[in-house]
Amino acid sequence: EKPLVKKTPAFVMPENEDYKKLVSMLPPERQRQKSLLELVLREFNEKGFDFVAWNIKYANKRAIGNYPAYFLKSLQGNFGAVMQEEAEVSQVAASKKTEEAQALQVKLTDAQEKENQESARVQEFLKSLTPEEQDVIDREAFAKLPSFVKSKMPFEEARKGNQISFRCFVRLVALEKLKARETAPTAPQQLELAEGME
């Protein structure tokens, strides 16, 4: 008597590296399933690596129950293309966010550098003032303080106590004076002196 089971030849795995990568993307329990291996090989030969890879990814993510049937349906409808498009859109969005974050970091770094330079300029300016000029700046700074701060601390106490809020206003007034000095037109007598030296 002859056996009823028909023997089919064993599947021989091709030596192609891309094909092996595709097989390795299949769920581990499916990587020796002859019908799937043949299906992957046929689609790989007909439609290429990317087509099969995205459809494997899609089936891996969405298949519930009968994986081979879901994978076949995914290949037939090329459902992996939607997943590929979504991945590309996400990649572009992530790239744009990275560029925006880098631009913001540059702006922040530039702003911090400018702040550091201004702070150093203000410190030098304050050191160069006569006691009378310093008194004028201190009084202007005190005048700008919120009233609830001024009511709790008289001018001399704020000045001698080195209060942080008072010092901030001193720096602010000093910066205003420094900028005004830098943008003020040259006095006529200084201009004449400069012209006479040429």
C-alpha positions in Angstrom: 0.0 0.0 0.0 1.2 3.5 -0.8 1.0 6.3 1.7 -1.7 8.9 1.2 0.6 11.8 2.1 2.3 13.4 -0.8 5.9 14.4 -0.1 7.0 17.8 -1.4 10.6 18.7 -1.8 12.2 20.6 1.1 12.5 24.4 0.8 16.1 25.5 0.1 16.9 28.9 1.6 18.5 31.2 -1.0 21.9 32.6 -0.1 20.7 36.2 -0.7 21.3 38.5 2.3 18.3 40.7 1.7 16.1 37.6 1.6 17.6 36.4 4.9 16.9 39.8 6.4 13.2 39.5 5.3 13.0 36.1 6.9 14.5 37.3 10.1 11.7 40.0 10.3 9.1 37.3 10.4 7.9 36.2 13.9 10.4 33.5 15.1 7.8 30.8 15.1 7.1 31.5 11.4 10.7 31.6 10.1 10.7 27.9 9.2 7.2 27.8 7.7 7.7 26.7 4.1 4.6 28.4 2.7 5.6 31.7 4.2 9.2 31.3 3.1 8.1 30.6 -0.5 5.6 33.6 -0.4 8.3 35.9 0.9 10.7 34.7 -1.8 8.2 35.1 -4.6 7.2 38.6 -3.6 10.8 39.6 -3.0 11.7 38.5 -6.5 8.7 40.2 -8.0 8.3 43.4 -6.0 11.6 43.9 -4.1 12.9 44.2 -0.6 11.1 47.3 0.6 7.7 46.1 -0.6 8.0 42.9 1.4 9.7 44.4 4.4 6.9 47.0 5.0 4.2 44.4 4.5 6.0 42.1 7.0 6.2 45.0 9.5 2.5 45.7 8.9 1.5 42.1 9.4 3.7 41.8 12.5 2.0 44.8 14.1 -1.7 44.0 13.0 -2.0 40.3 12.6 -4.3 38.6 15.1 -4.6 34.8 14.9 -3.9 33.5 11.4 -0.6 35.2 10.6 0.0 33.7 7.1 -3.5 34.7 5.9 -3.1 38.2 7.3 0.4 38.6 5.7 -0.9 37.4 2.4 -3.8 39.9 2.6 -1.3 42.6 3.5 0.8 41.8 0.4 -2.2 41.7 -1.9 -3.4 45.1 -0.6 0.0 46.5 -0.1 -1.0 47.7 3.4 2.6 48.2 4.3 2.7 51.2 2.0 0.4 53.1 4.4 2.7 52.2 7.3 5.8 53.3 5.2 4.1 56.6 4.4 3.3 57.2 8.1 6.9 56.4 9.1 8.2 58.8 6.5 5.8 61.5 7.7 6.9 60.9 11.3 10.5 61.0 10.3 10.0 64.3 8.5 8.1 65.7 11.5 10.8 64.5 13.9 13.5 66.0 11.6 11.7 69.3 11.6 11.3 69.2 15.4 15.0 68.5 15.7 15.8 71.5 13.4 13.5 73.7 15.3 15.0 72.6 18.6 18.5 73.3 17.3 17.4 76.7 16.1 15.9 77.5 19.4 19.1 76.3 21.2 21.2 78.6 19.0 18.8 81.5 19.8 19.1 80.7 23.5 22.8 80.5 23.3 23.0 83.7 21.5 20.7 85.4 23.9 22.7 84.1 26.9 25.9 85.3 25.2 24.4 88.7 24.7 23.2 88.8 28.3 26.7 87.9 29.5 28.2 90.6 27.4 25.7 93.2 28.6 26.2 92.1 32.2 30.0 92.6 31.9 29.5 96.0 30.2 27.1 97.1 33.0 29.6 96.0 35.7 32.4 98.0 34.0 30.1 101.0 33.6 29.1 100.9 37.3 32.8 100.6 38.3 33.6 103.7 36.2 31.0 106.0 37.8 31.7 108.8 40.3 30.0 108.5 43.7 27.6 111.3 42.5 26.7 109.4 39.3 26.2 106.2 41.3 23.9 108.0 43.7 21.7 109.2 40.7 21.5 105.6 39.3 20.7 104.2 42.8 17.9 106.8 43.3 16.4 106.1 39.9 16.5 102.3 40.6 14.8 102.8 43.9 12.1 104.9 42.3 11.4 102.0 39.9 10.9 99.5 42.7 7.4 98.3 43.3 5.7 100.4 46.0 5.3 97.4 48.4 9.1 96.9 48.4 9.8 100.6 48.9 7.3 100.7 51.8 9.2 97.9 53.7 12.7 99.2 53.0 13.9 102.8 53.0 16.4 103.9 50.3 19.5 103.8 52.4 18.6 100.3 53.7 18.1 99.0 50.2 21.3 100.6 49.0 23.4 99.2 51.9 21.6 95.9 52.3 22.5 95.0 48.8 18.9 93.7 48.2 18.6 91.5 45.1 15.6 93.3 43.7 17.3 96.7 44.2 20.5 95.5 42.6 18.5 94.2 39.5 16.9 97.6 39.1 20.3 99.3 39.5 21.6 97.1 36.7 18.5 97.9 34.6 19.0 101.7 35.0 22.7 101.4 34.4 22.1 99.5 31.2 19.6 102.2 30.1 22.1 104.9 30.8 24.9 103.0 29.1 22.8 102.5 25.9 21.7 106.1 25.9 25.3 107.2 26.2 26.3 104.9 23.3 23.5 106.2 21.0 23.7 109.8 21.9 25.1 112.1 19.2 28.6 113.4 19.7 28.6 116.8 21.4 29.6 119.6 18.9 32.7 120.6 20.8 33.9 116.9 20.8 33.2 116.8 17.1 35.2 119.9 16.5 38.1 118.5 18.5 38.0 115.3 16.5 37.9 117.3 13.2 40.9 119.5 14.3 43.0 116.4 15.1 42.7 115.1 11.6 
